[in-house]
Amino acid sequence: MKKPNGEFDLVKAIVRGLRPSPATVLGPGDDCAIVKLASGRQLLTVDSMVEKVHFKLSWFTPEQLGRRALTVNLSDVAAMGGVPAACVVNLGVREGLGSAFFIRLYRGLGAMARETSVAIVGGNITRTPALEITIALLGLSPQAALRRDAARVGYDIFVTGTVGDAAAGLRLLEGKLAARGAARHFLIGRFLNPTARLRAGRQLAKMRPLPAAIDLSDGLWQDLGHILEQSGVGAEIEVKALPLSPAYRAVVGDDPTLALGGGDDYELLFCARPGPSQARWSRYLGVPVRRIGTVVRGRHAVLLDGGRRRPPPRFGGWDQLATRR
């Protein structure tokens, strides 16, 4: 494996395949990038992926890792109803990884950027004990951005797609679950290759009154709690309404623990005024949508099973500072 000759040789190698977007006035190579953006408010988010904390290198191809690193940032922009525009990337490079690895990583990152019209306009490289990929993403805010503090008593609670798949896929990779065939392939794929619901977020931002929304990165139960805390409300969640994929049911069964607390789904959870049906929401957002509960008075979420209370999940979600997941 060829070792990079130095920081600047590696920078030249990994940016060689990047294509400037129409928004790029000045890309990598100067002290700052120059990006031409529409007038109005911008969104800014940053996220990191750290080896042995968020992933093991053996799980991913370099291209998959690059795509995923950008997707987790795109999901934040989706949760605000925004349009991603430009990003800068910080690479923490450890011993044992050569130029070929990072060129492939940037190939995947660049492909995802092209698919979502994001300009990669610069970044930084530093030496680290473990591989780190940190991306700061700039997006265009809608006139009224989706927020976590907009849930109101009586609103319905919905979630896009299915939940728990990525958590089950992670446990398959870790050897904590066992499965073969199509179910294994699907669940692992949901962890390795998540989808940011950008279109759904933009459509939600057109609604009036605005829904409350959040992306499900740390687990449904925990992320819902952020909405409840910031909106000053409670929730009733019907466990039988959780959207579980056929692959999840085949491997995990009806146990909702991973669906409620597993994380890494990158679906959107939103609270909206009653009215549209699940089918209508699905058509409007361009992704399957399931109603899972109701916003109620109070400050906490209650889990129901056929209308009867049941204990909350054994763990609520991912905590960056916790020692175990």
C-alpha positions in Angstrom: 0.0 0.0 0.0 1.6 3.3 -1.1 2.1 5.8 1.7 1.2 9.4 0.9 4.4 11.5 0.2 3.0 14.3 2.3 -0.1 16.3 3.1 -0.1 18.4 0.0 0.5 15.5 -2.4 -2.4 13.7 -0.8 -4.6 16.8 -1.2 -3.8 17.1 -4.9 -4.5 13.4 -5.4 -7.9 13.3 -3.7 -9.3 16.5 -5.2 -8.2 15.7 -8.7 -11.4 13.9 -9.5 -13.7 16.5 -8.0 -15.9 18.5 -10.4 -16.7 22.1 -9.4 -20.4 22.9 -9.2 -22.0 26.1 -10.5 -22.0 27.4 -7.0 -18.2 27.2 -6.7 -16.3 30.4 -7.4 -13.1 29.2 -5.9 -12.5 25.7 -4.7 -9.7 23.8 -3.0 -6.3 25.4 -2.9 -6.6 28.7 -1.2 -7.1 29.8 2.4 -10.9 29.8 2.0 -13.3 28.6 -0.6 -15.6 31.1 -2.3 -19.2 29.9 -2.8 -21.9 31.7 -4.6 -25.2 31.2 -2.8 -28.8 32.5 -3.1 -29.7 35.4 -0.9 -31.3 34.6 2.4 -30.5 32.4 5.4 -28.1 29.4 5.2 -28.0 26.2 7.2 -24.7 25.0 8.6 -24.0 21.6 10.1 -21.0 19.5 11.0 -20.6 15.8 11.7 -17.8 13.3 12.3 -17.2 9.6 11.7 -14.4 8.1 13.8 -12.9 4.7 13.3 -13.6 2.3 16.2 -16.3 4.7 17.5 -18.7 4.9 14.6 -17.4 2.1 12.3 -14.8 -0.5 11.7 -12.9 -0.1 8.5 -13.4 -3.8 7.6 -17.1 -3.2 7.2 -16.9 -0.7 4.4 -15.3 -0.2 1.0 -13.6 3.2 0.9 -16.3 4.4 -1.6 -19.1 3.4 0.8 -17.4 5.2 3.7 -17.1 8.4 1.6 -20.8 8.3 0.6 -21.9 7.6 4.2 -19.8 10.4 5.6 -21.6 13.0 3.5 -25.0 11.4 3.9 -25.1 11.8 7.7 -24.7 15.6 7.1 -27.2 15.7 4.3 -29.7 14.1 6.7 -29.4 17.1 9.0 -30.2 19.5 6.2 -33.1 17.3 5.2 -34.5 17.5 8.7 -34.6 21.3 8.3 -36.2 21.2 4.9 -33.1 22.7 3.3 -31.1 22.3 0.1 -27.5 21.2 0.5 -25.0 23.5 -1.2 -21.3 23.1 -0.3 -19.0 21.4 2.2 -15.5 21.2 3.5 -13.9 18.0 4.7 -11.4 17.4 7.4 -9.5 14.1 7.1 -7.7 12.6 10.2 -5.2 10.3 8.6 -3.6 7.4 10.6 -0.7 5.2 9.8 -1.4 2.3 7.4 -3.7 4.0 5.0 -2.2 5.0 1.6 -3.2 7.4 -1.1 -5.1 4.8 -3.0 -7.5 4.4 0.0 -8.3 8.1 0.2 -8.7 8.5 -3.6 -11.3 5.8 -3.4 -12.9 7.4 -0.4 -13.2 10.7 -2.2 -14.6 8.9 -5.3 -17.5 7.8 -3.2 -17.8 11.1 -1.4 -17.7 12.9 -4.8 -20.3 10.7 -6.3 -22.7 11.4 -3.4 -21.9 15.1 -3.8 -22.8 15.1 -7.5 -26.0 13.2 -6.8 -27.1 15.9 -4.3 -25.6 19.0 -6.1 -23.1 19.6 -3.3 -19.8 21.4 -4.0 -16.8 20.0 -2.2 -14.9 23.2 -1.9 -12.0 22.5 0.4 -10.9 21.0 3.7 -7.9 20.0 5.9 -5.7 17.0 6.6 -4.2 16.2 10.0 -2.5 13.2 11.5 -4.6 11.2 14.0 -4.4 7.9 15.9 -7.6 6.6 14.1 -9.2 7.5 10.8 -11.5 10.5 11.2 -13.8 12.1 8.6 -15.4 15.4 9.6 -17.6 17.3 7.2 -19.1 20.8 7.6 -22.0 21.2 5.2 -23.6 24.5 4.2 -27.2 24.5 2.9 -29.9 26.9 1.8 -32.7 27.3 4.3 -36.3 27.5 3.1 -38.2 30.7 3.9 -39.4 28.9 7.1 -37.1 26.0 8.2 -38.4 22.9 9.9 -37.6 23.0 13.7 -37.9 20.7 16.7 -40.0 23.1 18.7 -43.1 23.2 16.5 -45.0 20.1 17.9 -48.4 20.9 19.3 -50.9 18.9 21.4 -53.1 16.9 19.0 -50.6 16.6 16.2 -50.1 13.2 14.6 -46.6 11.7 14.8 -45.2 10.1 11.6 -42.0 8.5 10.4 -40.7 7.9 6.9 -39.5 4.5 5.6 -38.8 1.8 8.1 -36.9 1.9 11.4 -34.5 -0.5 13.1 -33.0 -1.9 9.9 -29.6 -0.1 10.3 -29.3 -1.1 13.9 -30.0 -4.8 13.0 -27.5 -4.5 10.2 -24.8 -3.2 12.6 -25.4 -6.1 14.9 -25.1 -8.5 12.0 -21.7 -7.0 11.2 -20.7 -7.2 14.9 -21.8 -10.9 15.1 -24.5 -10.1 17.7 -27.2 -11.3 15.3 -27.2 -14.1 12.7 -28.9 -14.2 9.3 -28.2 -15.3 5.7 -29.5 -14.4 2.3 -31.6 -11.4 1.2 -32.6 -10.3 4.8 -28.9 -10.1 5.8 -28.0 -8.2 2.7 -30.8 -5.7 3.1 -30.2 -4.9 6.7 -26.4 -4.5 6.4 -27.1 -2.3 3.3 -29.3 0.0 5.3 -26.4 0.5 7.8 -23.7 0.9 5.1 -25.7 3.0 2.6 -28.2 5.2 4.4 -30.5 7.6 2.5 -31.0 11.2 3.4 -34.6 12.2 2.9 -33.9 15.5 1.2 -37.0 15.6 -1.0 -39.3 14.7 1.9 -37.8 17.4 4.0 -38.3 20.0 1.3 -41.9 19.0 0.9 -42.5 19.2 4.6 -41.1 22.7 4.7 -43.9 23.8 2.3 -46.6 22.8 4.8 -48.5 25.3 6.9 -48.5 25.3 9.8 -44.9 23.9 9.7 -44.5 20.4 11.2 -41.9 19.7 13.8 -39.2 17.4 12.4 -36.0 15.6 13.2 -33.8 13.0 11.5 -33.4 9.7 13.2 -29.7 9.3 13.7 -29.6 8.4 17.4 -32.7 6.3 17.7 -36.4 7.0 17.4 -37.1 7.1 21.2 -34.2 9.5 21.9 -34.8 11.7 18.9 -38.5 12.0 19.6 -37.5 13.1 23.1 -35.7 16.1 21.6 -38.8 17.3 19.9 -40.9 16.8 23.1 -38.4 18.7 25.2 -38.1 21.6 22.9 -41.8 21.8 22.2 -42.9 21.3 25.8 -45.2 18.4 25.0 -45.6 14.6 25.5 -46.3 11.8 23.2 -48.1 8.4 23.0 -46.4 5.9 20.6 -48.2 2.8 19.5 -45.6 0.0 19.3 -47.6 -2.0 16.8 -47.6 1.0 14.4 -43.8 1.1 14.1 -42.9 0.5 10.4 -40.8 -2.7 10.5 -39.4 -4.1 7.3 -39.9 -7.7 6.3 -36.1 -8.2 6.7 -36.2 -6.8 10.3 -39.1 -9.1 11.2 -37.3 -12.1 9.6 -34.2 -11.5 11.7 -35.3 -9.7 14.8 -39.0 -10.7 15.0 -41.5 -8.3 16.6 -39.1 -7.1 19.3 -39.2 -3.3 18.9 -36.1 -2.5 20.9 -33.8 -1.8 17.9 -36.6 0.0 16.1 -37.0 2.4 19.0 -33.4 2.8 20.2 -31.0 1.5 17.5 -30.2 4.6 15.6 -28.6 5.1 12.2 -31.9 5.1 10.3 -31.6 8.6 8.9 -35.4 8.6 8.3 -37.5 11.7 9.2 -39.8 11.8 12.2 -42.3 14.6 12.0 -45.3 15.9 14.0 -48.0 17.5 11.9 -51.6 18.8 12.3 -54.1 15.9 11.7 -55.8 15.6 8.3 -53.8 13.9 5.6 -53.8 10.1 5.6 -50.7 8.0 5.6 -51.2 7.3 1.9 -51.6 11.0 1.1 -48.4 11.8 3.1 -46.6 9.0 1.3 -47.5 10.4 -2.1 -46.7 13.9 -1.1 -43.3 13.1 0.3 -42.3 10.5 -2.2 -41.5 7.9 0.5 -43.7 5.5 2.5 -45.0 7.2 5.7 -46.4 5.6 8.8 -48.4 7.3 11.6 -47.0 6.0 14.9 -48.6 8.1 17.6 -50.0 11.4 18.9 -48.7 14.5 20.6 -50.3 14.9 24.0 -50.0 17.0 27.1 -47.1 16.3 29.4 -43.3 16.2 28.9 -42.5 12.5 28.1 -43.2 9.8 25.7 -45.4 6.8 26.6 -45.3 3.5 24.8 -48.6 1.8 24.1 -49.4 -1.8 23.0 -52.9 -2.0 21.8 -53.8 1.1 23.9 -52.2 -0.3 27.1 -49.0 1.1 28.6 -45.9 -1.0 28.3 -42.4 -0.4 29.6 -40.2 2.0 27.6 -37.3 0.5 25.6 -34.4 -1.0 27.5 -32.1 1.6 25.9 -33.2 4.9 24.3 -30.6 5.5 21.7 -27.0 6.4 20.8 -25.0 8.7 23.2 -21.7 9.9 21.8 -20.2 10.0 25.3 -21.5 6.6 26.5 -19.1 3.7 26.7 -21.5 1.2 25.2 -24.1 1.2 22.4 
